[in-house]
Amino acid sequence: MLGADGRQDLKELFDYIERYWKLSVDSLRERPFDIEECFTLLQQQQIEHADNVYVGYLARIQDQLTALLTRFIGHVENYTAPDLQELGRRLLEERPAVLTFNYDTIIESVIESASGLSDLPEPAEGRVPDDKLSYSLHNWNRALAYGVRFDEVELQQTGTLLEPVPCGRFYGHRGNSLYDAPILKLHGSLNWLTHTSRRVFLDHPEDYETRSNPKNGLVVLKSGFPWVREDFSPPDDDFKWILEPVIVTPMLYKNLGGDRLIGQSWRRARCELSECRRLVVGGYSFPPTDFAVRKLFLEAFEDGPPDELVVINPDPSAAETAASLCHFKSDPVVSPDLGQYLEIP
């Protein structure tokens, strides 16, 4: 539950919801609220309005709603369960392509845990020297796992403060080739942050100003635990430029194309699915409102189904939908939960 400070940090968001949905903070405790509808309204209003002040106000509300969503997701990250640890070991051993719609970094964390800590010495603080560009805290390096290249990469470290490494330097190192089997995060990730042209006033951090940021639009892969702030304020860089999480928030009209990371991930996902012989669908039920996923499956398997289909879901209708979308004519193998699929007692 939110305390008094949390309610104050989200005041503009709560006022906005009360304005359009007539729901007070107390009402929200008792009644369901569709955040997809809220994100969609904010998106459409920002498109339609030319007033920079009003658009800035809408951006602050979107920041607060995004922060609330990411804080919830960040606080429920838990990768110590035996079934997740076993999943990490299997993924590291089998190296399949992974498609996920989750913002969290649980998959990455369990694979890192299975790979073990690296015995390489950490770089010193400041600029990373050329001979340390392939450093990773673990033997499996998540910076090479996403199938896309970031504009900046923060090397993982335990205590030292390292400058982000530009794309050309990082991926130009001979030890930093992307892994063949990617983890494709089709809705983005909490540890992907993009630089914006909005800057926090140093004396009034609740206010924003818009200026020309030379890094505007560049995406940095953050190291360590995903960004979550207790006060719901957006993250910022060393120069107080606001950073936005690169996530596809729940809304009706999702932008999934283009040449940036999300678009690249979706195009790669179609290729991976079209070549897939054994498809495992875990914990996803293909909701009707997420038609982009249905489109992805229908197009990827237009030339033929996979040889084997496994569905991990307690809802039997999920298996029926998955089989239909990938044109699988036989009965899929169904497991009600991850533990049974992995045969963990």
N, C-alpha and C positions, 0 to 999 in steps of 0.2 A: 504494500500500500504506500501511497505517496504521503510524505509529511508536509508540514506547512511550507518548508523551503522548496520542496519539489513542486507544490501547487503554484507557488509564486514564480518559479522558473518557467512554468508552462502556462502562465496566465493568458498570454495572447492566444495560445492554442485553445484553451478552454473557453475563452470569450468568443472565439471564432465558431466553435462547435455549438455554443449556446445560441449564437446569432442565427445560424442556418438550420440547426436541427432542434433547437429549443430544448436542449438537454443540459442541465447543470452538472457540476462535478458530482454532486450526490446522486443525481439520476444515472450518471454513467457507471456508478457502482452497481446499480440494480438492473440496468437494461443493456442489451447487446448494442454495439456500435460498429458500423461497417467502415473500417479504415480505408478500404479500397475506394469507397465512394468519396471519402474525404480527400484522399490523395488526388483522385480524378478531378474533383471540383477545383482544388488548388492549381492543378496543371492547366485546366481550361481557363481559369481566371488570369493566370500569368500570361497565357498566350494572347488573350483578348485585350488586356489593358496596356496602354502606352505610357501611363503615368509611372515614372521611375520610383517615386516615393511609395506608391501603392504596391508596385511590384516588389519593392524591397520588403514591405510589410508582409506580403504573401510568402516571400522567401524565408523570412524569419519563422513564420508559422510552419512552413514545410520543414525547416531545420529542426524545430521542436518536435514535430510529429515523427520525423526520421530518428531523432535522438531517443525518443521514447521507445520506438520499435527496436533500435539497435541495442539500447540498454537492456531491454527485456531479453533479447536473444543472447547478448554477451554474458548475462548473469546466469543463464541456464546451460552454458557450455559445460559439459561434463564428459570427459573422455577416459575415466578410470574404470568404467564398468567392464567386466570380463568379456562380454560379447563384443564391445567396441575395440578392446585391445586385441582380441582374436581377429577381428575384421582388419585392423591395421596390419597385423602380421600377414594375413592372406593377400591383401592388396600389395604389400611390399614384395611378397614372393611371386605372385602371379603377374603383376604389372599390367592389369587391364586398363583400358580407357574408362574414366569415370565421368559421368554427367550428373551434375547436381544442381538443384534449384535453391539450396540453402545458402544463407549469407554467412553462417558461422564457419569456423575453421576446425571443426572436430575431425573431419576426415584427414586433413593435413597433420593435425596433432597426433593422431593415433599411428599414422605411418611414420612420422618422426620418432615417436616413442619406440616403435618396433625396430627402427634402423639403428638406434643407439646414438650416444653422444660422440661427436667427432673428437679426435685426439690432436687436432691442429691447434696451434696457439692463436689466440684472438689477436686481431689487429689492434694497434694502439689507438688512442682517441684521435679524432680529426679525420683528415683525408686518408682514404684507404689506399695503401701502396699497391702497385700493379701486381706484385707477387702474392697478395692476399685477396685478390678479387674473387677467387673461388672459395673463400672461407664460408663455412656453414657451421652453425652450432651442432647440427645433427649430420649423420652420414647421408641422409636423404635431404635434399635441398629444395624447399618449397618454391623458391624463386625460379626454379627451372621446371616446375611441375604443371604450370597452368596452361601451357600451349600458346601463350601470348608473351610479347615483350613489353615491359613497362618502361615508361620514360625515365624513371628513377627507381633505384632499388636500395633499400636499407638492408645491409647485412645483419643477420641475426647475431646478437651478442648478449652476454649476461649482465655486464655492468658498464662497459665502455660506451661512449657517445661517438658514433661514427657519422660522417657526412653522407647523405644519399649519393649513390654512384650513378652518373648519367648512363643512359641506355647504351651508347656506343662503347664506353669503357667496359661496362659490365659484361655485355654479351659478346664483345670483341675478344674477351679472354678465352683462351683455348679450352679451359676447363668448365666453361659456362654454356654449353650447348643445351637446348631444351630437351627434356626427356621425350622419348618416342611415344610413350603412353601418357596422355595428359589427364589432368583433373580439370574438366571444363565447367566453370561456375557460370551457368547461363543466366543467373540473376545477379551476378556480381558477388562481392565479398566485403566483409567488414574491414579487412586489412588492405583494401584497395581504396586509395583516396586521391581525389583530383583537386588540383589547385584552381582557385576561382579568382575573379576580379573584385571580390568583396573583402574588405579589410576591417578588422575590429579597431574601434577607437580605443587608444590606450587608456584614456581617462574615463571612458564610458563604454565598457566592454559589451553592454547590452545593445549598443547602436552599431550600425555598419556604415561604411562609406564605400563607394565604388570608384576605383582608380584603375590605372593600367598596370596590370601585373605581368611581368615578362614571362612568368611560368603558367599563365592562365591556360587551363585545359590539359596540362601535363598530369599524368597519373603516376603516383608513387606507390610502390609496394612497401607497406610498413612491416617492420620486424616485430616479433613477439606477439603478445596478446592483442586481439582486435581493439580498435578504438571504442571505448565506452567512458563517458564522463558522468560523474555523479550529479553535476549541476545542470545537465542537459544542454550545455553550451556546445557549439560546433568546435571541432578541433581546428588548430591553426598551425602555421609553420613558424620558423624562427623570426620571420618578419611580420607576423600577425596577419598574414593572408589566410582567409578561411579555407579549410579543406572540406570537401564534401565526400562522403562515402560513395563509392561507385557501386550502387545497388539499384536494381530495378524494383522500385517500391510497388506495393500492390495498387494497381490502378487499371482502369478499363482499357486505356490506349497506351500500350507499352512500346517504347522505341527500342527495337531489337535488331536494327540493321546498322548500316554505316560501317566505317572502317576502324572504329575504335574497338576497345577490348570486348565489349558485349557482342557486337556484330561479328567479330572474328571468331568468338567462341561458338556462336550459333552455327556459323558456316562449317567450322571444324566438326561440330557435333553431328551435323547431317552426314558428313563423310564417314565419321567413325561408326555411326549407326548403320549406314548402307553396307559397310564391310563386316558388320558384326555377325558372328555365327552363333554365339551363346549370349543371350540377352537376359540380364537379371534386373528386374524392376523392384526396387525396395522402398516401401513407405510412401508411394505416390499414387494418387487415385484418379489422375486426369480430370480435374474439375472442368465443367463445361465452359466456365468463364475464361479459362486459360487455353484458348483455342490455338495459340501459337505452338504449344507443345503437341497438340493433336496434329497440326499441320506438319510439324517436324517429323513425326513418326510416319504419317501417311506418305510423305514425299521420300523419306529415307528408304522405305521398304517397298516402293512402287515396283521394283524389279523382282521382288521375292522376299519371303519371310526369313527370319533367322532359323537355324537348324534346331535350336533349343530355346525355350522361354521359361524362365523361372520368375515367379511373382512372390514377393514377401509382403504380405498384407493380410490382416484379419478379415477384411471385407472381400468376399468372393467376387463381388461385382468389379473390383479393380482388375482381377485376372481376366475377366471377360472383356473389359474395355481394352486392356493391353493387347490381348490376342487379336481383337478386331482391328486395332490401329496398325499392327505390324503384319496383318494378313496371315496369322498363324492358325492353321487349320486343326491341329491336334490339341489335346488338352494340355495346358501348361502345368508345370510342377508348381505347387503352391505351398508356401510355408507361412504360418500365421505370424511369426515374429523372427527377429534376427537370430536369437539364440537357437531356435530349432533349425533354421537354415544352416547355421554353422555347427550344429549338433553339439551345443554346449549344454551339459547337464545343469 
